Amino acid sequence: MSSTPVTWFEIGSDRPDEAQRFYTDLFGWSFEEQGGPYRQTTAGGERGIGGAIRDVGGDEANYAIFYAEVADVAETCRQAESAGGTVLVAPVTTPSGLVRAWLRDPSGNRFGVFTPPAGG
């Protein structure tokens, strides 16, 4: 089995301005508004992964989550359940064609999996 890369992270915050200042001051990350609730960063430059701060608007708890890029989100969800994990958010396809899901490992940690849009 080949290794699955972690290629994205997301920080959900009910205080996105404060979170952006924190990560800018701490790590020197810069952010770009993406419209809607996202502020995207190329946090690690050429060696690191991309990510974003997402404004949760007080509608959900703050969180930090990583995403692994997989070939088939639905199959990965089935494999995770077989291995003792839980699917928290079933596969969803965004308008751009990206497919994602949220899972929980057997020890309770949340993580995400995604497949980029075709040709992306």
Contacts in CASP RR format, 6 or more apart in sequence:
PFRMAT RR
TARGET T0000
AUTHOR 0000-0000-0000
METHOD contacts of the structure
MODEL  1
MSSTPVTWFEIGSDRPDEAQRFYTDLFGWSFEEQGGPYRQTTAGGERGIG
GAIRDVGGDEANYAIFYAEVADVAETCRQAESAGGTVLVAPVTTPSGLVR
AWLRDPSGNRFGVFTPPAGG
4 68 0 8 1.000
4 69 0 8 1.000
4 70 0 8 1.000
5 68 0 8 1.000
5 69 0 8 1.000
6 49 0 8 1.000
6 66 0 8 1.000
6 67 0 8 1.000
6 68 0 8 1.000
6 69 0 8 1.000
7 49 0 8 1.000
7 50 0 8 1.000
7 67 0 8 1.000
7 68 0 8 1.000
7 69 0 8 1.000
8 49 0 8 1.000
8 50 0 8 1.000
8 51 0 8 1.000
8 66 0 8 1.000
8 67 0 8 1.000
8 69 0 8 1.000
8 114 0 8 1.000
9 43 0 8 1.000
9 49 0 8 1.000
9 50 0 8 1.000
9 51 0 8 1.000
9 52 0 8 1.000
9 64 0 8 1.000
9 65 0 8 1.000
9 66 0 8 1.000
9 67 0 8 1.000
10 51 0 8 1.000
10 52 0 8 1.000
10 53 0 8 1.000
10 54 0 8 1.000
10 63 0 8 1.000
10 64 0 8 1.000
10 65 0 8 1.000
10 67 0 8 1.000
11 19 0 8 1.000
11 23 0 8 1.000
11 51 0 8 1.000
11 52 0 8 1.000
11 53 0 8 1.000
11 54 0 8 1.000
11 62 0 8 1.000
11 63 0 8 1.000
11 64 0 8 1.000
12 19 0 8 1.000
12 53 0 8 1.000
12 54 0 8 1.000
12 55 0 8 1.000
12 56 0 8 1.000
12 62 0 8 1.000
12 63 0 8 1.000
12 64 0 8 1.000
13 19 0 8 1.000
13 53 0 8 1.000
13 54 0 8 1.000
13 55 0 8 1.000
13 56 0 8 1.000
13 62 0 8 1.000
14 55 0 8 1.000
14 56 0 8 1.000
14 57 0 8 1.000
14 58 0 8 1.000
14 62 0 8 1.000
16 37 0 8 1.000
16 39 0 8 1.000
16 53 0 8 1.000
16 54 0 8 1.000
16 55 0 8 1.000
19 53 0 8 1.000
20 31 0 8 1.000
20 39 0 8 1.000
20 53 0 8 1.000
23 29 0 8 1.000
23 31 0 8 1.000
23 41 0 8 1.000
23 43 0 8 1.000
23 53 0 8 1.000
24 30 0 8 1.000
24 31 0 8 1.000
27 43 0 8 1.000
29 41 0 8 1.000
29 43 0 8 1.000
29 44 0 8 1.000
30 41 0 8 1.000
30 42 0 8 1.000
31 39 0 8 1.000
31 40 0 8 1.000
31 41 0 8 1.000
31 53 0 8 1.000
32 39 0 8 1.000
32 40 0 8 1.000
32 41 0 8 1.000
33 39 0 8 1.000
34 40 0 8 1.000
34 52 0 8 1.000
36 55 0 8 1.000
37 54 0 8 1.000
37 55 0 8 1.000
37 56 0 8 1.000
37 57 0 8 1.000
38 52 0 8 1.000
38 53 0 8 1.000
38 54 0 8 1.000
38 55 0 8 1.000
39 52 0 8 1.000
39 53 0 8 1.000
39 54 0 8 1.000
39 55 0 8 1.000
40 50 0 8 1.000
40 51 0 8 1.000
40 52 0 8 1.000
41 50 0 8 1.000
41 51 0 8 1.000
41 52 0 8 1.000
41 53 0 8 1.000
42 50 0 8 1.000
42 51 0 8 1.000
43 49 0 8 1.000
43 50 0 8 1.000
43 51 0 8 1.000
44 50 0 8 1.000
56 62 0 8 1.000
56 63 0 8 1.000
63 110 0 8 1.000
65 102 0 8 1.000
65 110 0 8 1.000
65 111 0 8 1.000
65 112 0 8 1.000
66 111 0 8 1.000
66 112 0 8 1.000
67 100 0 8 1.000
67 111 0 8 1.000
67 112 0 8 1.000
67 113 0 8 1.000
67 114 0 8 1.000
68 111 0 8 1.000
68 112 0 8 1.000
68 113 0 8 1.000
68 114 0 8 1.000
69 113 0 8 1.000
69 114 0 8 1.000
69 115 0 8 1.000
69 116 0 8 1.000
70 76 0 8 1.000
70 113 0 8 1.000
70 114 0 8 1.000
70 115 0 8 1.000
71 115 0 8 1.000
72 115 0 8 1.000
73 91 0 8 1.000
73 99 0 8 1.000
73 100 0 8 1.000
73 101 0 8 1.000
73 113 0 8 1.000
73 114 0 8 1.000
73 115 0 8 1.000
74 91 0 8 1.000
74 101 0 8 1.000
76 101 0 8 1.000
76 113 0 8 1.000
77 87 0 8 1.000
77 90 0 8 1.000
77 91 0 8 1.000
77 101 0 8 1.000
77 103 0 8 1.000
77 113 0 8 1.000
80 86 0 8 1.000
80 87 0 8 1.000
80 103 0 8 1.000
80 105 0 8 1.000
81 87 0 8 1.000
83 106 0 8 1.000
84 106 0 8 1.000
85 103 0 8 1.000
85 104 0 8 1.000
85 105 0 8 1.000
85 106 0 8 1.000
86 103 0 8 1.000
86 104 0 8 1.000
87 101 0 8 1.000
87 102 0 8 1.000
87 103 0 8 1.000
88 101 0 8 1.000
88 102 0 8 1.000
88 103 0 8 1.000
88 104 0 8 1.000
88 110 0 8 1.000
89 100 0 8 1.000
89 101 0 8 1.000
89 102 0 8 1.000
90 101 0 8 1.000
91 99 0 8 1.000
91 100 0 8 1.000
91 101 0 8 1.000
92 99 0 8 1.000
92 100 0 8 1.000
92 101 0 8 1.000
93 99 0 8 1.000
94 100 0 8 1.000
96 117 0 8 1.000
97 117 0 8 1.000
97 118 0 8 1.000
98 114 0 8 1.000
98 115 0 8 1.000
98 116 0 8 1.000
98 117 0 8 1.000
99 114 0 8 1.000
99 115 0 8 1.000
100 112 0 8 1.000
100 113 0 8 1.000
100 114 0 8 1.000
100 115 0 8 1.000
101 112 0 8 1.000
101 113 0 8 1.000
101 114 0 8 1.000
102 110 0 8 1.000
102 111 0 8 1.000
102 112 0 8 1.000
103 110 0 8 1.000
103 111 0 8 1.000
103 112 0 8 1.000
103 113 0 8 1.000
104 110 0 8 1.000
104 111 0 8 1.000
105 111 0 8 1.000
END
